[in-house]
Amino acid sequence: MRYKIGDVAGILGISPDLIRYYEEKGVVSPAKDPANNYRYYDTWDINYLIDCLWYKNFGFGIEQIASMVSEHSYDGLLERLNDKSVDIMSVIRRQELLLQRIRLFCERLETTKSLIGECVLAENAEFIRYINRRNFTYDTSPGIRELTRKWLRYMPFSRRYFEVPKDALAEVRGDYEWGFSLGMHYVEEFGVDIKPPVEHMPSRMCIHSAFKIIGRDQFSAEHIDYIIEYAQENNLKVVGAAFGNLSCSVVEENQPVGYFEVWLPVEQ
């Protein structure tokens, strides 16, 4: 039995253009009627196209599929399939990490909201970080630009990070710094290098809190004055820079609002 290209497209639910592509790649070899130049496909051609659909559903691209169906030996096919299994495992791992990350993100948002204006003593989880902005000025040196591009690819596992140096904590408009942070779990997962300007930040006893800022460009050290007061009232000595993360940016009553989680290292 012979079938026109439209018939084959209807049987398999694929486009005539895709059938023509596989013909160009030598997957199918329809007979041509010299009288009208129509292509006629036989059952073998349809079988090969079904093979193409089989491999398509493994996630192979059409160029790969054409090669697998028309050129690969038994061993070559097995090698390509094994390579694909590695790729799929990599995708699964990525999706697992994303699922864990979004669940953790939801938990952190709940924690941040509950901590607004509150102070608790807790140890921060260790992490790594680097700085690429001081106040409103970004570091545009080639090394930092390259590092920033690399760390942006770690998102959403990397986080927006800020620091307020210890000597700026008492100033109304003290200096502050921004960059990115990454938890140690992800450092190991992605094989991230820890070398300057990237620094390891150990776990320390801290005052843990959260605050929110309404409006653009309103970030300053004064937003954590209440944490300094809490330390003084409880005879806690501040022993390092305040640091934390932007939890999220949202819109409330038509105003941009930022929610921030903050840690302040202290000693008894």
C-alpha positions in Angstrom: 0.0 0.0 0.0 1.3 3.5 -0.9 0.4 6.7 1.0 0.6 10.4 0.0 2.4 12.7 2.4 -0.9 14.1 3.7 -2.1 10.6 4.5 1.1 9.8 6.4 0.8 13.1 8.3 -2.8 12.3 9.2 -1.9 8.7 10.3 0.9 9.8 12.6 -0.3 13.3 13.6 2.9 15.1 12.4 3.4 17.8 9.9 4.3 17.3 6.2 7.3 19.6 6.8 8.6 17.2 9.4 8.2 14.3 7.0 10.1 16.3 4.3 12.9 17.0 6.8 13.3 13.3 7.5 13.3 12.6 3.8 16.1 15.2 3.3 18.1 13.4 6.1 17.6 10.0 4.4 15.3 8.5 7.1 12.5 7.8 4.6 12.8 7.4 0.8 9.4 7.9 -0.8 8.8 6.9 -4.4 8.0 9.7 -6.7 5.4 9.5 -9.5 7.1 11.0 -12.6 3.7 12.0 -14.0 2.8 14.3 -11.2 5.9 14.4 -8.9 3.8 13.2 -5.9 5.6 11.4 -3.1 4.3 8.0 -2.1 5.3 6.4 1.2 5.1 2.7 2.0 4.7 0.9 5.3 8.5 0.8 5.8 8.7 4.6 5.6 5.9 4.9 8.1 7.8 2.4 10.4 10.8 4.6 10.3 8.8 7.7 11.1 7.3 5.8 14.1 10.9 5.1 15.2 11.5 8.9 14.9 8.5 9.5 17.2 9.7 6.9 19.6 13.0 8.7 20.1 11.4 12.1 20.1 9.5 11.1 23.2 12.9 10.4 24.9 13.6 14.1 24.4 16.0 13.8 21.4 16.1 16.6 18.9 15.0 16.0 15.3 18.6 16.2 14.0 19.8 13.6 16.5 16.8 11.4 15.7 17.5 11.5 12.0 21.1 10.3 12.7 19.9 7.6 15.1 17.4 6.2 12.7 19.3 6.4 9.5 23.0 6.0 10.5 23.6 4.5 13.9 24.9 1.0 14.5 23.6 -1.1 17.4 26.5 0.0 19.6 26.2 3.6 18.4 22.5 3.7 19.3 23.2 2.2 22.8 25.9 4.8 23.4 23.6 7.7 22.4 20.8 6.3 24.7 23.2 6.0 27.6 24.4 9.6 27.1 20.7 10.7 27.1 20.1 8.9 30.4 22.9 10.9 31.9 21.3 14.1 30.6 17.9 13.1 32.0 19.4 12.4 35.4 21.0 15.8 35.4 17.6 17.4 34.6 15.9 15.4 37.3 18.6 16.5 39.8 18.1 20.1 38.8 14.3 19.8 39.2 14.7 18.1 42.6 16.9 21.1 43.7 14.4 23.6 42.4 11.6 21.9 44.3 13.6 21.9 47.5 14.6 25.5 46.9 11.0 26.8 46.3 9.8 25.0 49.4 12.6 26.5 51.4 11.9 29.9 49.9 8.3 29.6 51.1 9.4 28.7 54.6 11.8 31.6 54.7 9.1 34.0 53.6 6.9 32.8 56.4 9.8 33.2 58.9 10.7 36.7 57.6 7.1 37.9 58.0 6.9 36.5 61.5 10.2 38.2 62.5 9.3 41.7 61.4 10.4 43.9 64.3 11.2 40.9 66.5 14.6 39.8 67.8 15.7 36.3 68.7 19.0 34.7 69.4 20.1 32.1 66.9 23.1 30.8 65.0 23.2 31.6 61.3 23.8 28.9 58.8 27.3 29.1 57.2 27.5 30.4 53.7 29.8 32.1 51.2 29.4 35.5 49.8 31.0 38.2 47.7 30.4 42.0 47.3 29.8 43.7 44.0 28.1 47.0 45.1 28.9 49.6 47.8 26.0 52.0 48.5 24.7 52.8 45.0 27.9 52.1 43.1 28.5 48.7 41.4 32.1 47.4 41.0 32.6 47.2 37.2 36.0 45.8 37.3 36.4 42.8 34.8 36.9 40.2 37.6 33.8 41.2 39.5 31.7 41.5 36.4 32.7 38.0 35.3 32.0 36.7 38.8 28.6 38.3 38.9 27.6 36.7 35.6 28.6 33.4 36.9 26.7 33.8 40.2 23.6 34.9 38.4 23.6 31.5 36.8 23.3 30.0 40.3 20.0 31.7 40.8 17.6 30.9 42.4 20.0 29.1 44.7 22.1 32.2 45.3 20.5 35.1 47.2 20.7 38.9 47.2 23.0 39.6 50.1 23.7 42.8 52.1 26.2 43.8 54.8 26.3 46.9 57.1 29.8 47.2 58.5 30.1 47.4 62.2 31.4 50.9 62.2 28.4 52.1 60.1 25.7 50.6 62.3 25.3 53.6 64.5 25.2 56.1 61.6 21.8 57.2 60.2 23.1 56.9 56.7 26.0 54.5 57.2 27.7 52.7 54.4 26.4 49.4 53.3 27.3 46.7 50.7 25.4 44.4 48.4 26.3 41.2 46.6 25.3 37.5 46.5 25.4 34.7 49.0 25.2 30.9 48.6 24.5 28.2 51.2 27.2 25.6 51.8 24.9 22.8 50.4 24.8 24.5 47.1 28.5 25.3 47.2 29.2 21.5 47.2 26.4 20.8 44.7 27.8 23.2 42.1 31.5 22.9 43.0 31.8 26.7 43.6 35.4 28.0 44.2 35.9 29.8 47.5 38.7 32.2 46.8 38.8 36.0 47.1 36.7 38.0 46.5 34.4 35.1 47.6 34.6 34.6 51.4 33.4 31.9 53.7 31.1 33.1 56.5 31.0 30.8 59.5 28.1 30.0 61.7 27.9 32.5 64.7 25.6 33.5 67.5 23.5 36.3 66.2 20.4 38.4 66.8 18.1 37.3 64.1 15.3 39.6 62.9 13.5 41.0 59.8 12.4 44.4 58.6 10.6 45.9 55.6 11.2 49.0 53.7 8.6 51.0 51.7 9.7 52.9 48.7 12.7 53.0 46.4 16.2 53.6 47.5 15.3 53.7 51.2 17.8 51.1 52.5 20.0 52.3 55.3 21.5 51.2 58.6 18.8 53.0 60.6 16.4 50.2 59.8 18.2 47.9 62.2 18.6 50.5 65.0 16.1 48.5 67.1 18.4 45.4 66.9 21.3 47.5 68.3 19.0 48.7 71.1 18.0 45.1 71.8 21.7 44.1 72.1 22.3 47.0 74.5 19.3 46.2 76.6 20.4 42.5 76.9 24.1 43.2 77.5 25.1 41.7 74.2 28.3 42.9 72.5 28.1 43.5 68.8 31.1 41.7 67.3 30.7 42.0 63.5 28.9 43.5 60.6 25.1 43.1 60.2 24.3 40.9 57.3 21.3 39.4 55.6 19.3 38.8 52.5 16.5 40.4 50.5 13.7 38.0 51.1 11.4 39.4 48.4 10.2 42.6 46.7 6.4 43.1 46.4 3.9 45.8 45.9 1.6 47.0 48.7 -0.8 49.8 48.4 0.8 50.8 45.1 4.2 51.1 46.8 7.3 49.0 46.2 8.1 47.1 49.4 11.2 45.1 50.3 11.3 42.4 53.0 14.7 41.7 54.5 16.0 39.0 56.8 18.9 40.2 59.0 21.6 38.8 61.4 23.8 40.7 63.8 26.7 38.8 65.4 26.9 39.2 69.2 28.6 37.8 72.3 27.4 37.7 75.9 
